[in-house]
Amino acid sequence: MLKFYIKKVKKKWGTDEAAFIEVLATRNFGQIALIASEYEKLSENTLLAAIESEIGGDFGKGLLTIVKHAREPAAFWAEQLRVTMKGMGTDDDKLLRIMVCRSDIDLKTVSNVFGDRYGDGKTLLDWIKSDTSGRFEDILVSICLGSEQK
């Protein structure tokens, strides 16, 4: 069954967008991660690279999001946190939404991945403290520290 899905996605000519939809929108994240892993073994490319080269626009971004989250959820969320705080200004709504949503699931893991891959030598806590202030900063620091502060 797995090879069937990989063959649907990996055609010789053109892009079968319906195959991407069928495979990535109807399978759970565990199955998608396995499909992506097997795709790499059977192809000279990663599934992410195939999507990037074959499909553009919001549809391509959507497919990339599904595969990234399926492959490494903590890395996906760490990258999203970085996006909220990089450059001028902070996307406060998105930052708070991610912090709250991940707080009871895997925020500690996300924080570790953030520091290792996206923090430029700083921790998630350091980024929060430098990008926010006041009561908003206090809330985010409390969420970030979680049970460690007790």
Rosetta blueprint (number, residue, H / E / L):
1 M L
2 L H
3 K H
4 F H
5 Y H
6 I H
7 K H
8 K H
9 V H
10 K L
11 K L
12 K L
13 W L
14 G L
15 T L
16 D L
17 E H
18 A H
19 A H
20 F H
21 I H
22 E H
23 V H
24 L H
25 A H
26 T H
27 R L
28 N L
29 F H
30 G H
31 Q H
32 I H
33 A H
34 L H
35 I H
36 A H
37 S H
38 E H
39 Y H
40 E H
41 K H
42 L H
43 S L
44 E L
45 N L
46 T L
47 L H
48 L H
49 A H
50 A H
51 I H
52 E H
53 S H
54 E H
55 I L
56 G L
57 G H
58 D H
59 F H
60 G H
61 K H
62 G H
63 L H
64 L H
65 T H
66 I H
67 V H
68 K H
69 H H
70 A H
71 R H
72 E L
73 P H
74 A H
75 A H
76 F H
77 W H
78 A H
79 E H
80 Q H
81 L H
82 R H
83 V H
84 T H
85 M H
86 K L
87 G L
88 M L
89 G L
90 T L
91 D L
92 D H
93 D H
94 K H
95 L H
96 L H
97 R H
98 I H
99 M H
100 V H
101 C H
102 R H
103 S H
104 D L
105 I L
106 D L
107 L H
108 K H
109 T H
110 V H
111 S H
112 N H
113 V H
114 F H
115 G H
116 D H
117 R H
118 Y H
119 G L
120 D L
121 G L
122 K L
123 T L
124 L H
125 L H
126 D H
127 W H
128 I H
129 K H
130 S H
131 D H
132 T L
133 S L
134 G H
135 R H
136 F H
137 E H
138 D H
139 I H
140 L H
141 V H
142 S H
143 I H
144 C H
145 L H
146 G H
147 S H
148 E H
149 Q H
150 K L
